[in-house]
């Protein structure tokens, strides 16, 4: 085989090696898909407004949960129940410059 042919074969092999072949494996670093959550009730321990949402940190008595609702006046210490919504995992809030491990996106407060 001539040097030119060897060089062409080598280039073809390298080009094929660079092509990424899709696999059937799930991406282990991808965030889980959003899931529907029933209402969330508890005491407001922290709140902040940003990007058209009010972010509310709620103590349910068993765990702490973050939720985002349309901008609403919410007082720390108030007891609230939020409407059902979707839970997003590893949600990056650009306006707050942070990522929430899990956050409920709700239509708002149903009871205070």
C-alpha positions in Angstrom: 0.0 0.0 0.0 1.4 3.4 -0.9 2.1 6.1 1.7 -0.8 8.2 0.2 -3.3 5.3 0.6 -2.1 4.6 4.1 -2.5 8.3 5.0 -6.0 8.3 3.6 -7.0 5.1 5.5 -5.6 6.6 8.7 -7.6 9.8 8.2 -10.8 7.9 7.5 -10.3 5.8 10.7 -9.7 8.9 12.7 -12.7 10.6 11.2 -14.9 7.6 12.1 -13.6 7.5 15.6 -14.5 11.2 16.1 -18.2 10.5 15.2 -20.4 10.2 18.3 -22.8 7.3 18.0 -26.1 7.8 19.9 -26.7 5.1 22.5 -29.9 3.8 24.2 -28.6 4.6 27.7 -30.2 7.3 29.7 -28.1 10.3 30.4 -27.1 9.9 34.1 -26.4 13.6 34.5 -29.7 14.7 33.1 -32.2 16.1 35.6 -35.3 14.0 36.2 -38.4 15.0 34.3 -40.8 17.2 36.2 -43.5 15.4 38.3 -46.9 16.4 39.4 -47.2 17.2 43.1 -50.3 17.5 45.2 -50.9 20.7 47.2 -48.2 21.8 49.7 -49.0 23.1 53.2 -46.8 24.5 55.9 -45.3 27.6 57.5 -43.4 30.1 55.4 -39.8 30.4 56.7 -38.3 32.5 53.9 -39.6 34.4 50.8 -38.1 36.4 48.0 -39.4 38.0 44.8 -37.6 37.7 41.5 -38.3 37.3 37.8 -42.1 37.5 38.2 -42.2 34.8 40.9 -42.4 34.7 44.7 -40.1 32.0 45.9 -41.4 30.5 49.2 -39.5 28.2 51.5 -42.1 26.2 53.4 -41.7 24.0 56.5 -44.3 21.2 56.3 -43.4 19.9 59.8 -41.6 16.9 58.2 -39.4 18.6 55.6 -38.5 21.9 54.0 -39.7 22.6 50.5 -39.2 25.4 48.0 -42.1 26.6 45.8 -42.4 29.3 43.2 -45.8 31.1 42.7 -46.8 34.2 40.7 -45.7 37.3 42.5 -47.7 37.4 45.7 -47.2 39.1 49.1 -46.4 36.4 51.6 -45.4 37.0 55.2 -42.8 34.9 57.0 -44.5 32.8 59.7 -47.8 32.6 57.8 -49.4 29.2 57.3 -50.2 28.5 53.6 -51.5 25.8 51.3 -50.3 26.0 47.7 -52.2 24.6 44.7 -50.8 21.5 43.1 -48.1 21.9 40.5 -45.0 20.5 38.8 -41.8 19.8 40.7 -38.6 20.6 38.9 -35.3 19.1 39.9 -32.0 21.0 39.7 -33.9 24.1 38.6 -31.5 27.0 37.8 -33.0 30.4 38.6 -31.0 32.9 36.6 -32.6 35.9 38.3 -31.6 34.6 41.7 -28.3 33.1 40.6 -28.9 29.8 42.3 -30.1 26.3 41.6 -32.9 24.7 43.5 -32.4 21.0 44.2 -36.3 20.6 43.9 -38.9 23.3 43.6 -42.7 23.2 43.1 -44.1 25.5 40.5 -47.7 26.3 41.7 -50.5 28.6 40.6 -50.5 30.1 44.0 -51.9 30.1 47.5 -55.2 28.4 48.0 -55.5 28.9 51.9 -53.7 31.0 54.5 
